[in-house]
Amino acid sequence: MSLPVVILKHLKHKGLNNVALYFKYNEALIVHTRALKGVMWSASNKCWYVSDHINVLDILYDHFYGVAELDNQTNYSFGQEGIKKRELEMRWKEEAGRFRRFLEGRRYSKSTIGTYTSFLSSFLQHSKKEVTDLEGRDVDKYCEDILAAKKKAISTHRQFIGAIKQFKVMRPELEFEIAEDLRPRPSRFLPVVLSKEEVLGILRATKNLKHRATLAMIYASGLRISEVINLKIADIDYSRRQVRIYQAKGRKDRYVVLAESMMPLLENYFNTYLPKKFFVEGKEGEQYSPESIRKFLKRSCRDAGIRKRVTPHTLRHSYATHLLEGGVDIRYIQELLGHNDPKTTMIYTHVSNYDLKQIQSPLDMAFKEITEREKQNKKLPNLPPE
């Protein structure tokens, strides 16, 4: 996706020399521009501007690097150091573009391509080096200064190492190596699971019909958030009570069960909203955004009095756990969830309440033994003294 363009021009304002910043309305860019030290808004000229001084272009290019393209229409040129810096940044940008095309050629998902390309851009900018001069120590420094210092998640750290490994595949002539121990072991977290009563409470608290149908579909069929927003009406088979999930994670198709209890809700929803292509649509038939689903789920949880940290994926976790507690074989659950590795599905055995209820705490056993002993002692007759 191309960056927005900011046009730089000379501006004589209030008798002083300034550099004006012109760009099309962009809320995110406005917020970023406001963060620039000394920037002001001119209502008469309808532009942002900063005071003109010898280092103004360096400051502007540093501030907007990676956020916007600057079209310099002033008569200024950079000093020798500034020219070298701009040339280096252009080579980093070209390298990131080449890396993106390399990943696209390997048919990585859009999400992975975006994440890996962003990591490479950040890494090159942090190194402040030519690509051919990169060393293994530069990777270590990024992990120390950015990932560890800013307390980024272990999963983020692992993604960065994955990006650099793919970069090395693209540029095998680079001499540095990636040590295997640079990728930390993944954290093992048990998923948050809602009870069936809590799930129904969330659905009852969701007053908007489209929102309720969306959450019900996620839970009833165990869908990922990406799967529900990509779900097409044509993939719902009412006669067989099945939903076809097309090219989901890992580029796999699968079928999931369409809950019979959802039929009245779906009929009401379709008759009311009349979606054309996708199961859930935004404005003018566009795909619904994940952020919108997260937002209204959060609101529904608050209205339902749920204090757990709930995301759309929590509904999927709850779906799998409730199936397991209902006696469904773990192999079927693996297929329904679309997991490649059965180990991924096995995590739900750790949160299933069915097996946990069969295990007695030693404290309960101790109380039970003492209670039984006291009952037996009361039943014994009092013997007369000899």
Secondary structure, DSSP 8 states (H G I E B T S, - for coil): ----EEEEEEEEETTEEEEEEE----HHHHHHHHTSTT-EEETTTTEEEEE--TTHHHHHHHHHTTT-EEEE-SS----HHHHHHHHHHHHHHHHHHHHHHHHHHTT--HHHHHHHHHHHHHHHHHHTS-GGG--HHHHHHHIIIIIITTT--HHHHHHHHHHHHHHHHH-TT------GGGS------------HHHHHHHHHH--SHHHHHHHHHHHHHT--HHHHHH-BGGGEETTTTEEEEEEETTTEEEEEE--GGGHHHHHHHHHHH--SSBSSB-GGG-B--HHHHHHHHHHHHHHHT--S---HHHHHHHHHHHHHHTT--HHHHHHHHT-SSHHHHHGGGTT-HHHHHTS--HHHHHHHHHHHHHHHHHHS------
